[in-house]
Amino acid sequence: MITINKSLFGTHNGQAVYQYSLQNANGFRVSVLSLGGTITEICVKDKHGVLKNVVLGYAHLEDYIGNGAYNGATIGRTSGRIHKAAFSIDGKTYNLYKNNGENSLHGGKEGFSSKIFEVKELANGIEMHYVSPDGEEGYPATVDFKVRYTLTEDDSLHIAYEAVADAKTYLNITNHSYFNLAGDLEVNGDAQQLQIAADNICELAEGLIPTGKYIAVEGTTFDLRKGKIIKEGIAEGHPQFNITRAYDHPFVLNHSGLNAAPQLVLHSPESGITMEAYTTQRVAVIYTGNFLDEVPVFDKVCTPQEKPAKNPRFAGVAIEMQDFPDGINQPNFGVKPLEKGEVYKHETIYRFRR
């Protein structure tokens, strides 16, 4: 049985922000804010049976507001960068808000991550709802958007997205949680082992914009098909790291779907916790927290301890299941706009075991 606890987390622009904590019979717990559909904690038992928070989060609302790490947030209308903050549909150009140099990042100035959602409780989780008006952040069409967070008794979190627009538009939605399976930041995030079923990554140009070309992972530090300790991969280096500092790349998944093998496996030797990720999306953008030392210090939610002066770099790894970033501007990626009345529907599952 899944229990749901609702509590006031704070106020934003005069509106109440609630935290919804979902828990199964094993004690597996996921907490989500009505602000941005933001995951604040995922608490999992480690190999000793001790509950540990395995995502980076905060205990206070003010630390989430305007935080450039986007930790835990729902990202939309589009995730990643849009080159020169513009795209065209049927010959008409749409200009977006430039919040990352000359580019638009993660939905613009006030994307889905900054919106307060309506929330409905379900038998096994919650459904969050937001209507994005035509022209918001420069995007066309009114979009009726829902995201559902549901738990199962096998310690899995399901995140399901659904949207319908009243005109042709472009959507690419993800969640931006940073995972550190050691739990409660007891060991840095780059000590985790990461395995991804991907033969190619997207090549990036300056500004972290995909060029439309692929790089084969074979023989490079991007070959994670058999698994690799993150810090060892960073130490191996690659010319792409001159642009990104470390991993911050779209991995082109070899397969999509929820019923086959996981597309990604993350493991902490410290805690013994393993996370298997399944998705209907085509890409996993992997960002190893290369600039997390520049954002507010994260809280250890399950077992509070004294905070350090600043976050360590690579404190957690963001796993952004999505379509190709800037795909609307890259014909080689085969990304199509969402048609009027067409249902945008994707799901990602995070399954934890030890």
HELIX and SHEET records of a PDB file:
HELIX    1   1 LEU A   61  ASP A   63  5                                   3    
HELIX    2   2 HIS A   83  ALA A   85  5                                   3    
HELIX    3   3 PHE A  112  SER A  114  5                                   3    
HELIX    4   4 GLU A  136  GLY A  138  5                                   3    
HELIX    5   5 GLY A  189  ALA A  191  5                                   3    
HELIX    6   6 ILE A  230  GLU A  236  1                                   7    
HELIX    7   7 PHE A  241  THR A  244  1                                   4    
HELIX    8   8 LEU A  292  GLU A  294  5                                   3    
HELIX    9   9 GLY A  327  ASN A  329  5                                   3    
HELIX   10  10 PRO A  331  PHE A  333  5                                   3    
SHEET    1   A 5 THR A   3  HIS A  12  0                                        
SHEET    2   A 5 GLN A  15  GLN A  23 -1                                        
SHEET    3   A 5 ARG A  29  LEU A  33 -1                                        
SHEET    4   A 5 ILE A  39  LYS A  45 -1                                        
SHEET    5   A 5 LEU A  51  ASN A  53 -1                                        
SHEET    1   B 2 THR A  74  ILE A  75  0                                        
SHEET    2   B 2 THR A 174  ASN A 175 -1                                        
SHEET    1   C 2 ARG A  81  ILE A  82  0                                        
SHEET    2   C 2 SER A 104  LEU A 105 -1                                        
SHEET    1   D 2 ALA A  86  ILE A  89  0                                        
SHEET    2   D 2 LYS A  92  ASN A  95 -1                                        
SHEET    1   E 9 GLU A 118  GLU A 121  0                                        
SHEET    2   E 9 GLY A 125  SER A 132 -1                                        
SHEET    3   E 9 VAL A 143  THR A 152 -1                                        
SHEET    4   E 9 SER A 156  ALA A 165 -1                                        
SHEET    5   E 9 VAL A 343  ARG A 353 -1                                        
SHEET    6   E 9 THR A 274  THR A 279 -1                                        
SHEET    7   E 9 LEU A 264  HIS A 267 -1                                        
SHEET    8   E 9 GLN A 193  ILE A 196 -1                                        
SHEET    9   E 9 LYS A 228  ILE A 229 -1                                        
SHEET    1   F 6 TYR A 178  PHE A 179  0                                        
SHEET    2   F 6 VAL A 317  GLN A 322 -1                                        
SHEET    3   F 6 VAL A 283  TYR A 287 -1                                        
SHEET    4   F 6 ASP A 248  LEU A 253 -1                                        
SHEET    5   F 6 ALA A 198  ALA A 205 -1                                        
SHEET    6   F 6 ILE A 209  ALA A 216 -1                                        
END                                                                             
